[in-house]
């Protein structure tokens, strides 16, 4: 809400988020992200609603640029054979 109060979210994005909230009931969260009018819209939903979400965004003419299916498994740290416990990196 502070971002909206200080007018840090472009008007077009606020309007789009409001439209999505009015037209849908299955999204758990909706947020405009980005800067300088290059916003993207982040939506969170249950896996079971994936197809419904894709269809909705196709209907309103928005491209899906990232899907939870593409999440990174995370970061891994590997040590070479020279590493010994207590030794500084």
C-alpha positions in Angstrom: 0.0 0.0 0.0 2.9 2.4 0.6 4.0 2.1 -3.0 0.5 3.1 -4.1 0.3 5.9 -1.6 3.6 7.4 -2.9 2.6 6.8 -6.5 5.5 4.4 -7.1 3.4 2.1 -9.3 2.4 3.3 -12.7 -1.3 4.0 -13.2 -1.6 1.4 -16.0 -0.3 -1.3 -13.7 -2.7 -0.3 -10.9 -5.6 -0.4 -13.3 -4.5 -3.8 -14.6 -4.1 -5.3 -11.1 -7.5 -3.9 -10.1 -9.1 -5.5 -13.3 -7.5 -8.9 -12.6 -8.7 -8.8 -9.0 -12.3 -8.0 -10.1 -12.4 -10.7 -12.8 -10.8 -13.6 -11.0 -11.2 -15.3 -7.7 -8.5 -18.0 -7.7 -5.3 -15.9 -7.4 -3.8 -15.9 -4.0 -1.7 -12.7 -4.6 -1.4 -10.1 -7.4 1.3 -7.5 -7.5 2.8 -5.1 -10.0 6.6 -5.3 -10.1 9.2 -3.3 -12.0 10.1 0.3 -12.5 9.7 3.2 -14.9 6.5 1.9 -16.5 8.1 -1.5 -17.4 6.0 -3.3 -14.9 5.3 -7.0 -14.9 2.4 -8.5 -12.9 3.2 -11.2 -10.4 0.3 -13.6 -9.6 0.4 -16.5 -7.3 -2.1 -19.4 -7.6 -2.5 -23.0 -6.7 -1.0 -25.5 -9.1 -4.5 -26.9 -9.9 -5.4 -23.4 -11.4 -2.5 -23.3 -13.8 -4.5 -23.9 -17.0 -7.3 -21.6 -15.9 -4.7 -18.9 -15.3 -3.0 -19.4 -18.6 -6.4 -19.2 -20.4 -7.3 -16.0 -18.5 -4.1 -14.2 -19.4 -4.4 -15.3 -23.0 -7.9 -13.9 -23.1 -6.9 -10.5 -21.9 -3.8 -10.4 -24.2 -1.0 -10.7 -21.6 2.1 -12.8 -22.2 3.3 -15.2 -19.6 7.0 -14.7 -19.3 7.7 -17.0 -16.3 6.0 -20.0 -14.9 6.6 -21.7 -11.6 7.5 -24.8 -13.6 10.8 -22.9 -14.4 11.9 -22.2 -10.8 15.5 -22.8 -10.0 16.1 -25.7 -7.6 18.3 -23.3 -5.6 21.9 -22.6 -5.1 24.4 -25.2 -4.4 27.9 -24.9 -2.9 30.6 -27.3 -3.9 34.0 -27.5 -2.3 37.1 -28.8 -3.9 39.3 -31.4 -2.2 41.5 -28.7 -0.6 38.7 -27.4 1.6 39.0 -28.5 5.2 36.6 -27.6 8.0 37.7 -24.5 9.8 39.7 -23.2 6.9 38.8 -19.7 5.7 37.6 -19.3 2.1 
